[in-house]
Amino acid sequence: MLGRLDRVAFSAVNDLAGRWAFADAAFVDLSRFGPFLLAGVLCVAWFLPRGGRLRERNQRIAILTAFGAAAALVFNQLLILFAWRRPRPFVVQAAHLLLPPSKDPSFPSDHATFSLAVAVGLLFCSKRIGIAALVVAALVGLSRVFVGEHYPTDVLGGALIGAAATLAAVRAQRPLEPLLSRVIRFARRLGLS
């Protein structure tokens, strides 16, 4: 039942591909560069505001977010991809493929995992920036279906893994505090803090 709904939802979104050149270009760009945009915003959050406790707090959140995103991607690669090698939608049904076909399994979407992990971290730094990042992350997830690379549940699963990983990392801040302080001190010595 869920598989059928997933295929129908995939077709409903992916069938829009190829109709409007501007939409195709926008979703291809979001799919390719959206995660990098979010990573760049996280780097900017590292340097803002200019000083004080808020900056140090944001730097700790940035480190925890990077850790959470990395842990989520490792989880995807080592556990889920080897446990369930779900074929990509374009392998099992008609699809408008706007990007070169990926050979990785479909579930979960690494793009959605990373994007949501970073967006949740940015939400801890600033509600305004975080909400904008969540919108971008949602559009990245939608783009992965639009370009024909993932089913909606691949995106949803990846998003949940990414969000959970960052939330877990932020909750583990207290035991990780010695490591966080060392990283920030090292960054200061390099002139990066």
C-alpha positions as CSV (number, residue, x, y, z in Angstrom):
1,M,0.0,0.0,0.0
2,L,2.7,2.5,1.0
3,G,4.8,1.5,-1.9
4,R,2.0,2.2,-4.3
5,L,1.3,5.6,-2.7
6,D,5.0,6.3,-2.9
7,R,5.1,5.5,-6.7
8,V,1.9,7.6,-7.3
9,A,3.3,10.6,-5.4
10,F,6.6,10.2,-7.2
11,S,4.8,10.3,-10.6
12,A,2.7,13.3,-9.6
13,V,5.8,15.4,-8.8
14,N,8.2,14.0,-11.4
15,D,5.6,14.3,-14.2
16,L,6.0,18.0,-13.8
17,A,9.6,17.8,-15.0
18,G,10.2,18.7,-18.6
19,R,7.3,21.1,-18.9
20,W,8.9,24.4,-18.0
21,A,12.6,25.0,-18.6
22,F,12.8,27.5,-15.7
23,A,11.4,25.0,-13.3
24,D,13.7,22.2,-14.5
25,A,16.7,24.5,-14.1
26,A,15.6,25.7,-10.7
27,F,15.1,22.2,-9.3
28,V,18.3,20.9,-10.9
29,D,20.2,23.7,-9.3
30,L,18.5,23.1,-5.9
31,S,19.3,19.5,-6.1
32,R,22.9,20.1,-7.0
33,F,23.7,23.1,-4.9
34,G,21.1,23.4,-2.2
35,P,23.1,21.4,0.4
36,F,26.2,23.5,-0.4
37,L,24.2,26.7,0.1
38,L,23.0,25.5,3.5
39,A,26.6,24.5,4.5
40,G,27.7,28.0,3.5
41,V,25.0,29.6,5.7
42,L,26.2,27.4,8.6
43,C,29.8,28.7,8.0
44,V,28.4,32.3,8.1
45,A,26.7,31.5,11.4
46,W,30.1,30.5,12.8
47,F,31.3,34.1,12.3
48,L,28.2,35.9,13.4
49,P,27.5,37.8,15.6
50,R,30.8,39.6,16.0
51,G,31.6,38.7,19.6
52,G,30.4,37.6,23.0
53,R,28.5,34.6,24.3
54,L,26.0,34.4,21.5
55,R,28.9,33.9,19.0
56,E,30.4,31.1,21.1
57,R,27.0,29.5,21.4
58,N,26.5,29.6,17.7
59,Q,30.0,28.2,17.2
60,R,29.2,25.3,19.5
61,I,25.9,24.7,17.6
62,A,27.8,24.8,14.2
63,I,30.2,22.1,15.5
64,L,27.4,20.0,16.8
65,T,25.5,20.4,13.6
66,A,28.5,19.4,11.5
67,F,28.9,16.4,13.7
68,G,25.2,15.5,13.5
69,A,25.2,15.8,9.7
70,A,28.3,13.7,9.3
71,A,27.0,11.0,11.7
72,A,23.7,10.9,9.8
73,L,25.4,10.4,6.5
74,V,27.6,7.7,7.9
75,F,24.5,6.1,9.3
76,N,22.9,6.2,5.9
77,Q,25.9,4.7,4.1
78,L,26.9,2.0,6.6
79,L,23.6,0.8,8.0
80,I,20.6,1.6,5.9
81,L,22.2,1.3,2.4
82,F,23.5,-2.1,3.2
83,A,20.3,-3.2,5.0
84,W,17.9,-2.2,2.2
85,R,19.1,-1.6,-1.3
86,R,16.0,0.0,-2.7
87,P,16.3,0.7,-6.4
88,R,16.0,4.3,-7.6
89,P,12.6,5.2,-9.1
90,F,13.9,5.5,-12.6
91,V,15.0,1.9,-12.5
92,V,11.6,0.5,-11.8
93,Q,9.1,2.9,-13.4
94,A,8.9,5.6,-16.0
95,A,10.6,8.8,-14.9
96,H,11.8,12.1,-16.2
97,L,15.5,12.0,-15.2
98,L,17.0,15.5,-15.2
99,L,20.4,14.5,-13.7
100,P,22.8,11.7,-14.5
101,P,21.5,8.5,-12.9
102,S,22.9,7.6,-9.5
103,K,24.0,4.1,-8.9
104,D,23.4,4.3,-5.1
105,P,20.3,2.8,-3.5
106,S,17.3,5.1,-3.3
107,F,16.6,5.0,0.4
108,P,17.4,7.3,2.2
109,S,18.1,10.6,0.4
110,D,21.6,11.8,1.5
111,H,20.6,15.3,0.1
112,A,17.6,15.4,2.4
113,T,19.5,14.0,5.3
114,F,22.3,16.6,5.1
115,S,20.0,19.5,4.3
116,L,17.6,18.9,7.2
117,A,20.5,18.2,9.6
118,V,22.0,21.6,8.8
119,A,18.6,23.4,8.7
120,V,17.8,22.1,12.2
121,G,21.2,23.3,13.5
122,L,20.6,26.7,12.0
123,L,17.3,26.9,13.7
124,F,19.2,26.7,17.0
125,C,21.4,29.6,15.9
126,S,18.6,31.9,14.7
127,K,14.9,31.2,14.3
128,R,14.7,33.5,11.3
129,I,17.6,32.0,9.5
130,G,16.6,28.5,10.6
131,I,13.1,28.8,9.2
132,A,14.5,30.0,5.9
133,A,16.9,27.1,6.0
134,L,14.0,24.7,6.6
135,V,12.3,26.0,3.5
136,V,15.4,25.6,1.4
137,A,15.9,22.0,2.9
138,A,12.3,21.2,2.0
139,L,12.8,22.5,-1.5
140,V,16.0,20.4,-1.8
141,G,14.0,17.3,-0.8
142,L,11.2,18.1,-3.3
143,S,13.9,18.7,-6.0
144,R,15.2,15.2,-5.5
145,V,11.8,13.8,-6.4
146,F,11.2,16.3,-9.2
147,V,14.5,15.4,-10.9
148,G,13.7,11.7,-10.8
149,E,16.3,10.6,-8.2
150,H,14.2,9.7,-5.2
151,Y,10.8,8.6,-4.0
152,P,9.0,10.9,-1.5
153,T,9.6,8.4,1.3
154,D,13.4,8.4,0.5
155,V,13.3,12.1,1.1
156,L,11.1,11.9,4.2
157,G,13.3,9.1,5.7
158,G,16.5,11.1,5.0
159,A,15.0,14.2,6.5
160,L,14.0,12.4,9.7
161,I,17.5,10.9,10.0
162,G,19.2,14.2,9.5
163,A,16.9,16.1,11.9
164,A,17.2,13.4,14.6
165,A,21.0,13.3,14.3
166,T,21.4,17.1,14.8
167,L,18.9,17.1,17.7
168,A,20.8,14.2,19.3
169,A,24.1,16.0,18.8
170,V,22.7,19.3,20.4
171,R,21.3,17.3,23.3
172,A,24.7,15.8,23.8
173,Q,26.3,19.2,24.1
174,R,27.1,19.0,27.8
175,P,29.2,15.7,27.6
176,L,30.8,17.0,24.4
177,E,31.7,20.4,26.0
178,P,35.5,19.6,26.5
179,L,35.8,18.7,22.8
180,L,33.8,21.8,21.7
181,S,36.0,24.1,23.8
182,R,39.1,22.6,22.3
183,V,37.9,23.0,18.7
184,I,36.9,26.6,19.4
185,R,40.3,27.4,21.0
186,F,42.1,25.8,18.1
187,A,40.0,27.8,15.6
188,R,40.9,31.0,17.5
189,R,44.6,30.1,17.2
190,L,44.1,29.8,13.5
191,G,42.3,33.1,13.4
192,L,39.0,31.4,12.4
193,S,37.0,32.3,15.4
